[in-house]
Amino acid sequence: MKAVHFGAGNIGRGFIGYLLSKSNYDITFIDISEDLVRDINRLGKYKVISLGGEKTEETVSGIRAVGLNDENGLAKAIENADLVTLSIGANHLQATGKVLRKALQERRRANPEQPLDVVACENALFATDMLRESVEDGADADFKTYLSAKVGFPNCAVDRIVPNTSLKKESPIDVAVEDFYEWDLESGKVKVNKNIQGVNYVENLAPYLKRKIFLLNGAHALISYAGYRKQFHYVHEAIRDEEILAAVQNFHREAAEALHLEYSMEERSLKQYSEKLVGRFRNQYLQDELTRVGRDPVRKLSGNDRLVSPLLMCQKHGVPFDGIVYAVAMGFTYNWEKDPKAVEIQTGIKENGLENTVSRITGLDQKNALVLKIVEQYKKILSAK
């Protein structure tokens, strides 16, 4: 089996590439970094260092890489692939969809009968649907028919923390990861790849996806923004702060209640998941920087992402949401000057006002009561200096 993975960064190598290697896929990484492409082709292997109670190492070998701008090399790699996966950041899916469309059109001409699956492995809700929309945008009816017949576009939920740790590595492409992972995949949309080791194939992905996006990514963002405000540097430091821990527990309690009511998810299992997450946040071996976790608050505060989405679900089911409002408001206080998206928010607040900026970023109507609650909480946070 052959796999092509867009994005040879830490997630690509330390999570998706790692699991595909365990399932004996031949892996071709696609990346925009010429240096990274050169290193992968020069070395041909890398170590995945798992950090938990103890450090373990596994080797991923038999890999190669192609530059994103190498159209011929990219098309050739995809021509005979069984699987295409991506971990490039949700913001890049639309642009990459156009690149992928061209490669799939070439594949249709050269290899029209072989089926393929395409999976966007991103921290976003239904990211593969977003990618498919970009691939199909402007395409003719015949190409769309080909996609429906031969290309599966299953959504997935992915979960593995891959920090920018300072751990000493033997090779520039070795990667350190936490010792936990989860990859849930929509089984009904899979054409070919039905036996990837470590993948949990599920009929209804939505509960798994939203549980992960809300309870892991939402709480992670909260820790980042609250921790940065208290001048912590790492996640494991911030979660030890009693006030931040209480905020995370409040966030989890409200989001879990909404998930229970929306999907009939078992309350006990949600509580266990929450407790396990807090334990993962406390993993000091990860040395996970708050600024990495909190980067791009514009995306994280958008209406369909990890903070506002659970807030809307709570509102829908009449669940108290003060803890989630606190998390959203904390995101608007994030002012790390080296994050251009944080700068964008702070500039917007100064030039256009708080209410206008909250409405624009979250997608909520300015007259929505939720906007007023976020603004009130924001002011409380600032006044508590």
Buried (B, 14 or more C-beta within 10 A) or exposed (E): BBBBBBBBBBBBBBBBBBBBBBBEBBBBBBBBBEEBBEBBEEBBBBBBBBBBEEEEEEEBEEBBBBBBEBBEBBBBBBBBBBBBBBBBBBEBBBEBBEBBBBBBBBBBEEBEEBEBBBBBBBBBBBBBBBBBEBBBEEBEEEBEEBBEEBBBBBBBBBBBBBBEBEBEBEEEBBBBBBBBBBBBBBBEBBBBBEEBEEBBBBEEBBBBBBBBBBBBBBBBBBBBBBBBBEEBBBBBBBBBBEEBBEBBBBBBBBBBBBBBBBBEBEEEEBEEBBEEBBEBBBBEBBBBBBBBBBBBBBBBBBEBBBBBBBBBBBBEBEBEBEBBBBBBBBBBBBBBEEBEBBEBBBEBBEEEEBBBBBBBBBBBEBEBEBBBBBBEBBEEBEEEE
